[in-house]
Structure formats: structure tokens, C-alpha cells
Amino acid sequence: MSVKYICRHCQTAIGEIDSGAIDEARLGFHFLTPEERRDIISYSLNGDTVVKVICDYCKEALDTNPELSLLANPLQ
Ligand SMILES: [Zn+2]
């Protein structure tokens, strides 16, 4: 099992860490509200934890063009 970080906008794999060495508290997940956890954290069929974050590229693009965040989530 591992924890995989992917960009929520472009799906780029940002990083992966072995969850055997960590726990959710150390990842900071306990700071999130239940709604945020549902939005950010998901679990794949093989037991991996998938954390949706924003990669540097998308963060920069959003900082420059905040309206892009609306286009990236057309259903919200
Ligand atoms: Zn991205």
C-alpha cells in the first residue's frame, strides 16, 4: 500500500510514499473536515490512498488565471 499524490486538475502523478512508514495524522489529514477528506482523499481498489492536490504547474496557472479553476470543475 502506498499514498499517491495526483494533481486534481491535470491528473499528473506528483509523488508516492509508502504508507507503511506514515499514518494519516502525520500526513495532516486530521486537520481536514469530513467534507474536505471526501473531496481530497480517495482509495483505489488495490488499497492505495490517492490524495488530490494541485501541482506546481496548475497552481501557477490558477494564480495567474483564477477563472481557470471554474473551467476545471464544470460540474461544481
Ligand atoms: Zn496539474
N, CA, C, O and the ligand as a Tripos MOL2 file, in Angstrom:
@<TRIPOS>MOLECULE
protein
  305   303    77     0     0
PROTEIN
NO_CHARGES

@<TRIPOS>ATOM
      1 N           0.8370   -1.2050    0.0000 N.3       1 MET1
      2 CA          0.0000    0.0000    0.0000 C.3       1 MET1
      3 C           0.8610    1.2400    0.0000 C.2       1 MET1
      4 O           1.9240    1.2760    0.6190 O.2       1 MET1
      5 N           0.3960    2.2510   -0.6960 N.am      2 SER2
      6 CA          1.1380    3.4940   -0.7200 C.3       2 SER2
      7 C           0.1650    4.6580   -0.7980 C.2       2 SER2
      8 O          -1.0280    4.4800   -1.0460 O.2       2 SER2
      9 N           0.6910    5.8300   -0.5840 N.am      3 VAL3
     10 CA         -0.0940    7.0470   -0.7180 C.3       3 VAL3
     11 C           0.3850    7.7520   -1.9710 C.2       3 VAL3
     12 O           1.5620    8.0880   -2.1060 O.2       3 VAL3
     13 N          -0.5470    7.9700   -2.8850 N.am      4 LYS4
     14 CA         -0.1930    8.6000   -4.1510 C.3       4 LYS4
     15 C          -0.8010    9.9860   -4.2180 C.2       4 LYS4
     16 O          -1.9730   10.1910   -3.9050 O.2       4 LYS4
     17 N           0.0160   10.9220   -4.6300 N.am      5 TYR5
     18 CA         -0.4590   12.2850   -4.8090 C.3       5 TYR5
     19 C          -0.6140   12.5540   -6.2900 C.2       5 TYR5
     20 O           0.3300   12.3910   -7.0630 O.2       5 TYR5
     21 N          -1.8110   12.9670   -6.6820 N.am      6 ILE6
     22 CA         -2.0130   13.3460   -8.0740 C.3       6 ILE6
     23 C          -2.6220   14.7380   -8.1300 C.2       6 ILE6
     24 O          -3.2890   15.1790   -7.1940 O.2       6 ILE6
     25 N          -2.3800   15.4210   -9.2410 N.am      7 CYS7
     26 CA         -2.9570   16.7520   -9.4200 C.3       7 CYS7
     27 C          -4.4380   16.6110   -9.7380 C.2       7 CYS7
     28 O          -4.8250   15.8350  -10.6120 O.2       7 CYS7
     29 N          -5.2640   17.3700   -9.0160 N.am      8 ARG8
     30 CA         -6.7070   17.2610   -9.2200 C.3       8 ARG8
     31 C          -7.1350   17.8450  -10.5630 C.2       8 ARG8
     32 O          -8.2380   17.5680  -11.0340 O.2       8 ARG8
     33 N          -6.2930   18.6310  -11.1680 N.am      9 HIS9
     34 CA         -6.6680   19.2860  -12.4160 C.3       9 HIS9
     35 C          -6.1360   18.5490  -13.6440 C.2       9 HIS9
     36 O          -6.8840   18.2980  -14.5890 O.2       9 HIS9
     37 N          -4.8480   18.2020  -13.6360 N.am     10 CYS10
     38 CA         -4.2670   17.5940  -14.8340 C.3      10 CYS10
     39 C          -3.9480   16.1150  -14.6300 C.2      10 CYS10
     40 O          -3.4500   15.4640  -15.5470 O.2      10 CYS10
     41 N          -4.2290   15.5710  -13.4350 N.am     11 GLN11
     42 CA         -4.0390   14.1470  -13.1300 C.3      11 GLN11
     43 C          -2.5800   13.7160  -13.1380 C.2      11 GLN11
     44 O          -2.2900   12.5200  -13.1370 O.2      11 GLN11
     45 N          -1.6680   14.6660  -13.1460 N.am     12 THR12
     46 CA         -0.2510   14.3140  -13.1160 C.3      12 THR12
     47 C           0.1020   13.6770  -11.7840 C.2      12 THR12
     48 O          -0.3150   14.1550  -10.7290 O.2      12 THR12
     49 N           0.8670   12.6030  -11.8320 N.am     13 ALA13
     50 CA          1.3500   11.9870  -10.6010 C.3      13 ALA13
     51 C           2.4530   12.8560  -10.0230 C.2      13 ALA13
     52 O           3.4670   13.1080  -10.6730 O.2      13 ALA13
     53 N           2.2480   13.3060   -8.8090 N.am     14 ILE14
     54 CA          3.1970   14.2310   -8.1940 C.3      14 ILE14
     55 C           4.1730   13.4930   -7.3020 C.2      14 ILE14
     56 O           5.3580   13.8250   -7.2600 O.2      14 ILE14
     57 N           3.6850   12.5000   -6.5930 N.am     15 GLY15
     58 CA          4.5860   11.7800   -5.7170 C.3      15 GLY15
     59 C           3.9080   10.5590   -5.1410 C.2      15 GLY15
     60 O           2.6910   10.3970   -5.2370 O.2      15 GLY15
     61 N           4.7060    9.7130   -4.5470 N.am     16 GLU16
     62 CA          4.1710    8.4970   -3.9620 C.3      16 GLU16
     63 C           5.0350    8.1330   -2.7580 C.2      16 GLU16
     64 O           6.2640    8.1440   -2.8320 O.2      16 GLU16
     65 N           4.3780    7.8140   -1.6590 N.am     17 ILE17
     66 CA          5.1360    7.4140   -0.4810 C.3      17 ILE17
     67 C           4.5580    6.1320    0.0830 C.2      17 ILE17
     68 O           3.3650    5.8580   -0.0540 O.2      17 ILE17
     69 N           5.3960    5.3700    0.7040 N.am     18 ASP18
     70 CA          4.9850    4.1110    1.2970 C.3      18 ASP18
     71 C           4.2230    4.3950    2.5850 C.2      18 ASP18
     72 O           4.7710    4.9640    3.5290 O.2      18 ASP18
     73 N           2.9530    3.9940    2.6150 N.am     19 SER19
     74 CA          2.1410    4.3180    3.7870 C.3      19 SER19
     75 C           2.5200    3.4800    4.9980 C.2      19 SER19
     76 O           2.0210    3.7290    6.0950 O.2      19 SER19
     77 N           3.3940    2.4880    4.8230 N.am     20 GLY20
     78 CA          3.8390    1.7170    5.9650 C.3      20 GLY20
     79 C           4.6620    2.5500    6.9310 C.2      20 GLY20
     80 O           4.7630    2.2260    8.1140 O.2      20 GLY20
     81 N           5.2480    3.6240    6.4200 N.am     21 ALA21
     82 CA          6.1320    4.4550    7.2300 C.3      21 ALA21
     83 C           5.4130    5.6470    7.8360 C.2      21 ALA21
     84 O           6.0040    6.4040    8.6060 O.2      21 ALA21
     85 N           4.1560    5.8180    7.5000 N.am     22 ILE22
     86 CA          3.4450    7.0160    7.9270 C.3      22 ILE22
     87 C           2.0440    6.6560    8.4110 C.2      22 ILE22
     88 O           1.6100    5.5130    8.2650 O.2      22 ILE22
     89 N           1.3570    7.6010    8.9710 N.am     23 ASP23
     90 CA         -0.0530    7.4060    9.2530 C.3      23 ASP23
     91 C          -0.7960    8.6880    8.8840 C.2      23 ASP23
     92 O          -0.1780    9.7120    8.5940 O.2      23 ASP23
     93 N          -2.1070    8.6230    8.8990 N.am     24 GLU24
     94 CA         -2.8920    9.7630    8.4160 C.3      24 GLU24
     95 C          -2.6460   11.0180    9.2360 C.2      24 GLU24
     96 O          -2.6680   12.1290    8.7060 O.2      24 GLU24
     97 N          -2.4120   10.8390   10.5180 N.am     25 ALA25
     98 CA         -2.1920   12.0050   11.3630 C.3      25 ALA25
     99 C          -0.9420   12.7640   10.9250 C.2      25 ALA25
    100 O          -0.9110   13.9950   10.9220 O.2      25 ALA25
    101 N           0.0840   12.0020   10.5570 N.am     26 ARG26
    102 CA          1.3170   12.6580   10.1440 C.3      26 ARG26
    103 C           1.1770   13.3100    8.7790 C.2      26 ARG26
    104 O           1.9250   14.2340    8.4560 O.2      26 ARG26
    105 N           0.2440   12.8500    7.9840 N.am     27 LEU27
    106 CA          0.0030   13.4700    6.6860 C.3      27 LEU27
    107 C          -0.8010   14.7490    6.8210 C.2      27 LEU27
    108 O          -0.9210   15.5160    5.8660 O.2      27 LEU27
    109 N          -1.3560   14.9830    8.0140 N.am     28 GLY28
    110 CA         -2.1450   16.1880    8.2240 C.3      28 GLY28
    111 C          -3.6070   16.0070    7.8710 C.2      28 GLY28
    112 O          -4.3600   16.9810    7.8570 O.2      28 GLY28
    113 N          -4.0310   14.7710    7.5820 N.am     29 PHE29
    114 CA         -5.4180   14.5460    7.1840 C.3      29 PHE29
    115 C          -6.3880   14.9220    8.3000 C.2      29 PHE29
    116 O          -7.5300   15.2910    8.0280 O.2      29 PHE29
    117 N          -5.9430   14.8330    9.5540 N.am     30 HIS30
    118 CA         -6.8490   15.1170   10.6590 C.3      30 HIS30
    119 C          -7.1920   16.5980   10.7590 C.2      30 HIS30
    120 O          -8.0920   16.9810   11.5060 O.2      30 HIS30
    121 N          -6.4780   17.4260   10.0100 N.am     31 PHE31
    122 CA         -6.8270   18.8500   10.0040 C.3      31 PHE31
    123 C          -8.0050   19.1330    9.0790 C.2      31 PHE31
    124 O          -8.5980   20.2110    9.1230 O.2      31 PHE31
    125 N          -8.3370   18.1510    8.2400 N.am     32 LEU32
    126 CA         -9.3810   18.3600    7.2500 C.3      32 LEU32
    127 C         -10.7560   18.0790    7.8410 C.2      32 LEU32
    128 O         -10.9030   17.2460    8.7350 O.2      32 LEU32
    129 N         -11.7560   18.7820    7.3320 N.am     33 THR33
    130 CA        -13.1250   18.4640    7.7020 C.3      33 THR33
    131 C         -13.5290   17.1900    6.9600 C.2      33 THR33
    132 O         -12.8910   16.8230    5.9730 O.2      33 THR33
    133 N         -14.5840   16.5120    7.4250 N.am     34 PRO34
    134 CA        -15.0400   15.2990    6.7150 C.3      34 PRO34
    135 C         -15.3260   15.5740    5.2420 C.2      34 PRO34
    136 O         -15.0520   14.7320    4.3870 O.2      34 PRO34
    137 N         -15.8740   16.7440    4.9460 N.am     35 GLU35
    138 CA        -16.1660   17.0850    3.5590 C.3      35 GLU35
    139 C         -14.8760   17.2220    2.7580 C.2      35 GLU35
    140 O         -14.7870   16.7570    1.6220 O.2      35 GLU35
    141 N         -13.8840   17.8630    3.3580 N.am     36 GLU36
    142 CA        -12.6140   18.0300    2.6710 C.3      36 GLU36
    143 C         -11.9360   16.6830    2.4450 C.2      36 GLU36
    144 O         -11.3400   16.4390    1.3960 O.2      36 GLU36
    145 N         -12.0390   15.8250    3.4370 N.am     37 ARG37
    146 CA        -11.4340   14.4970    3.2930 C.3      37 ARG37
    147 C         -12.0730   13.7460    2.1280 C.2      37 ARG37
    148 O         -11.3840   13.1110    1.3290 O.2      37 ARG37
    149 N         -13.4070   13.8280    2.0450 N.am     38 ARG38
    150 CA        -14.0950   13.1450    0.9450 C.3      38 ARG38
    151 C         -13.6540   13.6940   -0.3930 C.2      38 ARG38
    152 O         -13.5230   12.9590   -1.3720 O.2      38 ARG38
    153 N         -13.4250   15.0040   -0.4220 N.am     39 ASP39
    154 CA        -13.0740   15.6560   -1.6720 C.3      39 ASP39
    155 C         -11.6350   15.3620   -2.0700 C.2      39 ASP39
    156 O         -11.3360   15.1910   -3.2520 O.2      39 ASP39
    157 N         -10.7610   15.3050   -1.1070 N.am     40 ILE40
    158 CA         -9.3290   15.2430   -1.3840 C.3      40 ILE40
    159 C          -8.8090   13.8190   -1.4020 C.2      40 ILE40
    160 O          -7.9560   13.4720   -2.2190 O.2      40 ILE40
    161 N          -9.3270   12.9890   -0.4940 N.am     41 ILE41
    162 CA         -8.7480   11.6670   -0.3190 C.3      41 ILE41
    163 C          -9.6740   10.6000   -0.8930 C.2      41 ILE41
    164 O         -10.8770   10.6040   -0.6300 O.2      41 ILE41
    165 N          -9.1120    9.6980   -1.6680 N.am     42 SER42
    166 CA         -9.8940    8.5670   -2.1410 C.3      42 SER42
    167 C          -9.0260    7.3150   -2.0260 C.2      42 SER42
    168 O          -7.8150    7.3900   -1.8160 O.2      42 SER42
    169 N          -9.6700    6.1850   -2.1670 N.am     43 TYR43
    170 CA         -8.9480    4.9300   -2.0150 C.3      43 TYR43
    171 C          -9.1420    4.0800   -3.2570 C.2      43 TYR43
    172 O         -10.2720    3.8150   -3.6690 O.2      43 TYR43
    173 N          -8.0430    3.6560   -3.8470 N.am     44 SER44
    174 CA         -8.1490    2.8470   -5.0510 C.3      44 SER44
    175 C          -8.4470    1.4010   -4.6730 C.2      44 SER44
    176 O          -8.3450    1.0120   -3.5100 O.2      44 SER44
    177 N          -8.8150    0.6200   -5.6710 N.am     45 LEU45
    178 CA         -9.2420   -0.7560   -5.4290 C.3      45 LEU45
    179 C          -8.1520   -1.6100   -4.7980 C.2      45 LEU45
    180 O          -8.4460   -2.5450   -4.0540 O.2      45 LEU45
    181 N          -6.8930   -1.2920   -5.0930 N.am     46 ASN46
    182 CA         -5.8010   -2.1020   -4.5470 C.3      46 ASN46
    183 C          -5.3590   -1.6410   -3.1650 C.2      46 ASN46
    184 O          -4.3610   -2.1270   -2.6340 O.2      46 ASN46
    185 N          -6.1050   -0.6980   -2.5820 N.am     47 GLY47
    186 CA         -5.8060   -0.2900   -1.2180 C.3      47 GLY47
    187 C          -4.9430    0.9460   -1.1010 C.2      47 GLY47
    188 O          -4.6930    1.4340    0.0010 O.2      47 GLY47
    189 N          -4.4910    1.4490   -2.2220 N.am     48 ASP48
    190 CA         -3.6940    2.6690   -2.1670 C.3      48 ASP48
    191 C          -4.5710    3.8530   -1.7870 C.2      48 ASP48
    192 O          -5.7600    3.8970   -2.1030 O.2      48 ASP48
    193 N          -3.9650    4.7970   -1.1100 N.am     49 THR49
    194 CA         -4.6360    6.0460   -0.8180 C.3      49 THR49
    195 C          -4.2480    7.0610   -1.8880 C.2      49 THR49
    196 O          -3.0660    7.2480   -2.1790 O.2      49 THR49
    197 N          -5.2420    7.7080   -2.4640 N.am     50 VAL50
    198 CA         -4.9770    8.6930   -3.5060 C.3      50 VAL50
    199 C          -5.3560   10.0700   -2.9690 C.2      50 VAL50
    200 O          -6.4990   10.3020   -2.5740 O.2      50 VAL50
    201 N          -4.4050   10.9580   -2.9590 N.am     51 VAL51
    202 CA         -4.6270   12.3090   -2.4410 C.3      51 VAL51
    203 C          -4.5700   13.2920   -3.5990 C.2      51 VAL51
    204 O          -3.5790   13.3620   -4.3250 O.2      51 VAL51
    205 N          -5.6480   14.0520   -3.7600 N.am     52 LYS52
    206 CA         -5.7040   15.0140   -4.8580 C.3      52 LYS52
    207 C          -5.1900   16.3610   -4.3840 C.2      52 LYS52
    208 O          -5.7450   16.9780   -3.4760 O.2      52 LYS52
    209 N          -4.1350   16.7920   -5.0120 N.am     53 VAL53
    210 CA         -3.5620   18.0880   -4.6800 C.3      53 VAL53
    211 C          -3.4460   18.8970   -5.9750 C.2      53 VAL53
    212 O          -3.9750   18.5060   -7.0150 O.2      53 VAL53
    213 N          -2.7680   19.9940   -5.8940 N.am     54 ILE54
    214 CA         -2.5750   20.8090   -7.0950 C.3      54 ILE54
    215 C          -1.0860   20.9100   -7.3710 C.2      54 ILE54
    216 O          -0.3100   21.3200   -6.5080 O.2      54 ILE54
    217 N          -0.6900   20.5330   -8.5850 N.am     55 CYS55
    218 CA          0.7280   20.5480   -8.9120 C.3      55 CYS55
    219 C           1.2080   21.9840   -9.1150 C.2      55 CYS55
    220 O           0.4100   22.9120   -9.2500 O.2      55 CYS55
    221 N           2.5120   22.1400   -9.1320 N.am     56 ASP56
    222 CA          3.0790   23.4830   -9.2610 C.3      56 ASP56
    223 C           2.6290   24.1630  -10.5460 C.2      56 ASP56
    224 O           2.3600   25.3640  -10.5660 O.2      56 ASP56
    225 N           2.5510   23.3850  -11.6100 N.am     57 TYR57
    226 CA          2.1670   23.9430  -12.9030 C.3      57 TYR57
    227 C           0.7500   24.5200  -12.8460 C.2      57 TYR57
    228 O           0.5050   25.6450  -13.2800 O.2      57 TYR57
    229 N          -0.1810   23.7200  -12.3000 N.am     58 CYS58
    230 CA         -1.5650   24.1710  -12.2360 C.3      58 CYS58
    231 C          -1.7240   25.2940  -11.2200 C.2      58 CYS58
    232 O          -2.5110   26.2160  -11.4350 O.2      58 CYS58
    233 N          -0.9860   25.2260  -10.1190 N.am     59 LYS59
    234 CA         -1.0760   26.2730   -9.1200 C.3      59 LYS59
    235 C          -0.6630   27.5980   -9.7320 C.2      59 LYS59
    236 O          -1.2950   28.6280   -9.4980 O.2      59 LYS59
    237 N           0.3840   27.5630  -10.5040 N.am     60 GLU60
    238 CA          0.8720   28.7760  -11.1530 C.3      60 GLU60
    239 C          -0.1570   29.2890  -12.1500 C.2      60 GLU60
    240 O          -0.4160   30.4890  -12.2320 O.2      60 GLU60
    241 N          -0.7380   28.3630  -12.9070 N.am     61 ALA61
    242 CA         -1.7470   28.7450  -13.8870 C.3      61 ALA61
    243 C          -2.9670   29.3490  -13.2020 C.2      61 ALA61
    244 O          -3.5440   30.3210  -13.6920 O.2      61 ALA61
    245 N          -3.3620   28.7650  -12.0560 N.am     62 LEU62
    246 CA         -4.5320   29.2650  -11.3410 C.3      62 LEU62
    247 C          -4.2480   30.6100  -10.6900 C.2      62 LEU62
    248 O          -5.1170   31.4800  -10.6230 O.2      62 LEU62
    249 N          -3.0110   30.7670  -10.2090 N.am     63 ASP63
    250 CA         -2.6450   32.0500   -9.6240 C.3      63 ASP63
    251 C          -2.7040   33.1480  -10.6770 C.2      63 ASP63
    252 O          -3.0930   34.2830  -10.4010 O.2      63 ASP63
    253 N          -2.3080   32.7780  -11.8860 N.am     64 THR64
    254 CA         -2.2770   33.7560  -12.9740 C.3      64 THR64
    255 C          -3.6700   33.9780  -13.5580 C.2      64 THR64
    256 O          -4.0450   35.0940  -13.9180 O.2      64 THR64
    257 N          -4.4240   32.8810  -13.6420 N.am     65 ASN65
    258 CA         -5.7630   32.9470  -14.2420 C.3      65 ASN65
    259 C          -6.7720   32.2440  -13.3380 C.2      65 ASN65
    260 O          -7.1410   31.0980  -13.5940 O.2      65 ASN65
    261 N          -7.2200   32.9220  -12.2840 N.am     66 PRO66
    262 CA         -8.1170   32.2790  -11.2970 C.3      66 PRO66
    263 C          -9.3800   31.7000  -11.9200 C.2      66 PRO66
    264 O          -9.9540   30.7570  -11.3770 O.2      66 PRO66
    265 N          -9.8210   32.2420  -13.0410 N.am     67 GLU67
    266 CA        -11.0540   31.7440  -13.6510 C.3      67 GLU67
    267 C         -10.8890   30.3220  -14.1870 C.2      67 GLU67
    268 O         -11.8800   29.6350  -14.4370 O.2      67 GLU67
    269 N          -9.6510   29.8810  -14.3650 N.am     68 LEU68
    270 CA         -9.4240   28.5220  -14.8590 C.3      68 LEU68
    271 C          -9.9730   27.4770  -13.8960 C.2      68 LEU68
    272 O         -10.3610   26.3880  -14.3170 O.2      68 LEU68
    273 N         -10.0090   27.8020  -12.6050 N.am     69 SER69
    274 CA        -10.4970   26.8350  -11.6300 C.3      69 SER69
    275 C         -11.9590   26.5070  -11.8910 C.2      69 SER69
    276 O         -12.4170   25.4050  -11.5880 O.2      69 SER69
    277 N         -12.6940   27.4650  -12.4540 N.am     70 LEU70
    278 CA        -14.0920   27.2150  -12.7770 C.3      70 LEU70
    279 C         -14.1940   26.2710  -13.9660 C.2      70 LEU70
    280 O         -15.0730   25.4100  -14.0100 O.2      70 LEU70
    281 N         -13.3110   26.4300  -14.9110 N.am     71 LEU71
    282 CA        -13.3400   25.5840  -16.0990 C.3      71 LEU71
    283 C         -12.9100   24.1640  -15.7670 C.2      71 LEU71
    284 O         -13.3720   23.2140  -16.3970 O.2      71 LEU71
    285 N         -12.0350   24.0120  -14.7900 N.am     72 ALA72
    286 CA        -11.5180   22.6940  -14.4560 C.3      72 ALA72
    287 C         -12.5530   21.8590  -13.7080 C.2      72 ALA72
    288 O         -12.4420   20.6340  -13.6570 O.2      72 ALA72
    289 N         -13.5450   22.5070  -13.1340 N.am     73 ASN73
    290 CA        -14.5870   21.7830  -12.4000 C.3      73 ASN73
    291 C         -15.9590   22.2200  -12.9070 C.2      73 ASN73
    292 O         -16.7050   22.8850  -12.1880 O.2      73 ASN73
    293 N         -16.2930   21.8480  -14.1400 N.am     74 PRO74
    294 CA        -17.5190   22.3510  -14.7600 C.3      74 PRO74
    295 C         -18.7890   21.9300  -14.0380 C.2      74 PRO74
    296 O         -19.8340   22.5540  -14.2210 O.2      74 PRO74
    297 N         -18.7190   20.8920  -13.2260 N.am     75 LEU75
    298 CA        -19.9310   20.4150  -12.5600 C.3      75 LEU75
    299 C         -20.1540   21.0870  -11.2080 C.2      75 LEU75
    300 O         -21.1880   20.8780  -10.5740 O.2      75 LEU75
    301 N         -19.1970   21.8830  -10.7690 N.am     76 GLN76
    302 CA        -19.3350   22.4920   -9.4510 C.3      76 GLN76
    303 C         -19.7870   23.9360   -9.5350 C.2      76 GLN76
    304 O         -19.9510   24.5920   -8.5070 O.2      76 GLN76
    305 ZN         -1.6980   19.9170  -12.5110 Zn       77 ZN77
@<TRIPOS>BOND
     1     1     2 1
     2     2     3 1
     3     3     4 2
     4     3     5 am
     5     5     6 1
     6     6     7 1
     7     7     8 2
     8     7     9 am
     9     9    10 1
    10    10    11 1
    11    11    12 2
    12    11    13 am
    13    13    14 1
    14    14    15 1
    15    15    16 2
    16    15    17 am
    17    17    18 1
    18    18    19 1
    19    19    20 2
    20    19    21 am
    21    21    22 1
    22    22    23 1
    23    23    24 2
    24    23    25 am
    25    25    26 1
    26    26    27 1
    27    27    28 2
    28    27    29 am
    29    29    30 1
    30    30    31 1
    31    31    32 2
    32    31    33 am
    33    33    34 1
    34    34    35 1
    35    35    36 2
    36    35    37 am
    37    37    38 1
    38    38    39 1
    39    39    40 2
    40    39    41 am
    41    41    42 1
    42    42    43 1
    43    43    44 2
    44    43    45 am
    45    45    46 1
    46    46    47 1
    47    47    48 2
    48    47    49 am
    49    49    50 1
    50    50    51 1
    51    51    52 2
    52    51    53 am
    53    53    54 1
    54    54    55 1
    55    55    56 2
    56    55    57 am
    57    57    58 1
    58    58    59 1
    59    59    60 2
    60    59    61 am
    61    61    62 1
    62    62    63 1
    63    63    64 2
    64    63    65 am
    65    65    66 1
    66    66    67 1
    67    67    68 2
    68    67    69 am
    69    69    70 1
    70    70    71 1
    71    71    72 2
    72    71    73 am
    73    73    74 1
    74    74    75 1
    75    75    76 2
    76    75    77 am
    77    77    78 1
    78    78    79 1
    79    79    80 2
    80    79    81 am
    81    81    82 1
    82    82    83 1
    83    83    84 2
    84    83    85 am
    85    85    86 1
    86    86    87 1
    87    87    88 2
    88    87    89 am
    89    89    90 1
    90    90    91 1
    91    91    92 2
    92    91    93 am
    93    93    94 1
    94    94    95 1
    95    95    96 2
    96    95    97 am
    97    97    98 1
    98    98    99 1
    99    99   100 2
   100    99   101 am
   101   101   102 1
   102   102   103 1
   103   103   104 2
   104   103   105 am
   105   105   106 1
   106   106   107 1
   107   107   108 2
   108   107   109 am
   109   109   110 1
   110   110   111 1
   111   111   112 2
   112   111   113 am
   113   113   114 1
   114   114   115 1
   115   115   116 2
   116   115   117 am
   117   117   118 1
   118   118   119 1
   119   119   120 2
   120   119   121 am
   121   121   122 1
   122   122   123 1
   123   123   124 2
   124   123   125 am
   125   125   126 1
   126   126   127 1
   127   127   128 2
   128   127   129 am
   129   129   130 1
   130   130   131 1
   131   131   132 2
   132   131   133 am
   133   133   134 1
   134   134   135 1
   135   135   136 2
   136   135   137 am
   137   137   138 1
   138   138   139 1
   139   139   140 2
   140   139   141 am
   141   141   142 1
   142   142   143 1
   143   143   144 2
   144   143   145 am
   145   145   146 1
   146   146   147 1
   147   147   148 2
   148   147   149 am
   149   149   150 1
   150   150   151 1
   151   151   152 2
   152   151   153 am
   153   153   154 1
   154   154   155 1
   155   155   156 2
   156   155   157 am
   157   157   158 1
   158   158   159 1
   159   159   160 2
   160   159   161 am
   161   161   162 1
   162   162   163 1
   163   163   164 2
   164   163   165 am
   165   165   166 1
   166   166   167 1
   167   167   168 2
   168   167   169 am
   169   169   170 1
   170   170   171 1
   171   171   172 2
   172   171   173 am
   173   173   174 1
   174   174   175 1
   175   175   176 2
   176   175   177 am
   177   177   178 1
   178   178   179 1
   179   179   180 2
   180   179   181 am
   181   181   182 1
   182   182   183 1
   183   183   184 2
   184   183   185 am
   185   185   186 1
   186   186   187 1
   187   187   188 2
   188   187   189 am
   189   189   190 1
   190   190   191 1
   191   191   192 2
   192   191   193 am
   193   193   194 1
   194   194   195 1
   195   195   196 2
   196   195   197 am
   197   197   198 1
   198   198   199 1
   199   199   200 2
   200   199   201 am
   201   201   202 1
   202   202   203 1
   203   203   204 2
   204   203   205 am
   205   205   206 1
   206   206   207 1
   207   207   208 2
   208   207   209 am
   209   209   210 1
   210   210   211 1
   211   211   212 2
   212   211   213 am
   213   213   214 1
   214   214   215 1
   215   215   216 2
   216   215   217 am
   217   217   218 1
   218   218   219 1
   219   219   220 2
   220   219   221 am
   221   221   222 1
   222   222   223 1
   223   223   224 2
   224   223   225 am
   225   225   226 1
   226   226   227 1
   227   227   228 2
   228   227   229 am
   229   229   230 1
   230   230   231 1
   231   231   232 2
   232   231   233 am
   233   233   234 1
   234   234   235 1
   235   235   236 2
   236   235   237 am
   237   237   238 1
   238   238   239 1
   239   239   240 2
   240   239   241 am
   241   241   242 1
   242   242   243 1
   243   243   244 2
   244   243   245 am
   245   245   246 1
   246   246   247 1
   247   247   248 2
   248   247   249 am
   249   249   250 1
   250   250   251 1
   251   251   252 2
   252   251   253 am
   253   253   254 1
   254   254   255 1
   255   255   256 2
   256   255   257 am
   257   257   258 1
   258   258   259 1
   259   259   260 2
   260   259   261 am
   261   261   262 1
   262   262   263 1
   263   263   264 2
   264   263   265 am
   265   265   266 1
   266   266   267 1
   267   267   268 2
   268   267   269 am
   269   269   270 1
   270   270   271 1
   271   271   272 2
   272   271   273 am
   273   273   274 1
   274   274   275 1
   275   275   276 2
   276   275   277 am
   277   277   278 1
   278   278   279 1
   279   279   280 2
   280   279   281 am
   281   281   282 1
   282   282   283 1
   283   283   284 2
   284   283   285 am
   285   285   286 1
   286   286   287 1
   287   287   288 2
   288   287   289 am
   289   289   290 1
   290   290   291 1
   291   291   292 2
   292   291   293 am
   293   293   294 1
   294   294   295 1
   295   295   296 2
   296   295   297 am
   297   297   298 1
   298   298   299 1
   299   299   300 2
   300   299   301 am
   301   301   302 1
   302   302   303 1
   303   303   304 2
@<TRIPOS>SUBSTRUCTURE
     1 MET1         2 RESIDUE 1 A MET
     2 SER2         6 RESIDUE 1 A SER
     3 VAL3        10 RESIDUE 1 A VAL
     4 LYS4        14 RESIDUE 1 A LYS
     5 TYR5        18 RESIDUE 1 A TYR
     6 ILE6        22 RESIDUE 1 A ILE
     7 CYS7        26 RESIDUE 1 A CYS
     8 ARG8        30 RESIDUE 1 A ARG
     9 HIS9        34 RESIDUE 1 A HIS
    10 CYS10       38 RESIDUE 1 A CYS
    11 GLN11       42 RESIDUE 1 A GLN
    12 THR12       46 RESIDUE 1 A THR
    13 ALA13       50 RESIDUE 1 A ALA
    14 ILE14       54 RESIDUE 1 A ILE
    15 GLY15       58 RESIDUE 1 A GLY
    16 GLU16       62 RESIDUE 1 A GLU
    17 ILE17       66 RESIDUE 1 A ILE
    18 ASP18       70 RESIDUE 1 A ASP
    19 SER19       74 RESIDUE 1 A SER
    20 GLY20       78 RESIDUE 1 A GLY
    21 ALA21       82 RESIDUE 1 A ALA
    22 ILE22       86 RESIDUE 1 A ILE
    23 ASP23       90 RESIDUE 1 A ASP
    24 GLU24       94 RESIDUE 1 A GLU
    25 ALA25       98 RESIDUE 1 A ALA
    26 ARG26      102 RESIDUE 1 A ARG
    27 LEU27      106 RESIDUE 1 A LEU
    28 GLY28      110 RESIDUE 1 A GLY
    29 PHE29      114 RESIDUE 1 A PHE
    30 HIS30      118 RESIDUE 1 A HIS
    31 PHE31      122 RESIDUE 1 A PHE
    32 LEU32      126 RESIDUE 1 A LEU
    33 THR33      130 RESIDUE 1 A THR
    34 PRO34      134 RESIDUE 1 A PRO
    35 GLU35      138 RESIDUE 1 A GLU
    36 GLU36      142 RESIDUE 1 A GLU
    37 ARG37      146 RESIDUE 1 A ARG
    38 ARG38      150 RESIDUE 1 A ARG
    39 ASP39      154 RESIDUE 1 A ASP
    40 ILE40      158 RESIDUE 1 A ILE
    41 ILE41      162 RESIDUE 1 A ILE
    42 SER42      166 RESIDUE 1 A SER
    43 TYR43      170 RESIDUE 1 A TYR
    44 SER44      174 RESIDUE 1 A SER
    45 LEU45      178 RESIDUE 1 A LEU
    46 ASN46      182 RESIDUE 1 A ASN
    47 GLY47      186 RESIDUE 1 A GLY
    48 ASP48      190 RESIDUE 1 A ASP
    49 THR49      194 RESIDUE 1 A THR
    50 VAL50      198 RESIDUE 1 A VAL
    51 VAL51      202 RESIDUE 1 A VAL
    52 LYS52      206 RESIDUE 1 A LYS
    53 VAL53      210 RESIDUE 1 A VAL
    54 ILE54      214 RESIDUE 1 A ILE
    55 CYS55      218 RESIDUE 1 A CYS
    56 ASP56      222 RESIDUE 1 A ASP
    57 TYR57      226 RESIDUE 1 A TYR
    58 CYS58      230 RESIDUE 1 A CYS
    59 LYS59      234 RESIDUE 1 A LYS
    60 GLU60      238 RESIDUE 1 A GLU
    61 ALA61      242 RESIDUE 1 A ALA
    62 LEU62      246 RESIDUE 1 A LEU
    63 ASP63      250 RESIDUE 1 A ASP
    64 THR64      254 RESIDUE 1 A THR
    65 ASN65      258 RESIDUE 1 A ASN
    66 PRO66      262 RESIDUE 1 A PRO
    67 GLU67      266 RESIDUE 1 A GLU
    68 LEU68      270 RESIDUE 1 A LEU
    69 SER69      274 RESIDUE 1 A SER
    70 LEU70      278 RESIDUE 1 A LEU
    71 LEU71      282 RESIDUE 1 A LEU
    72 ALA72      286 RESIDUE 1 A ALA
    73 ASN73      290 RESIDUE 1 A ASN
    74 PRO74      294 RESIDUE 1 A PRO
    75 LEU75      298 RESIDUE 1 A LEU
    76 GLN76      302 RESIDUE 1 A GLN
    77 ZN77       305 GROUP 0 **** ****
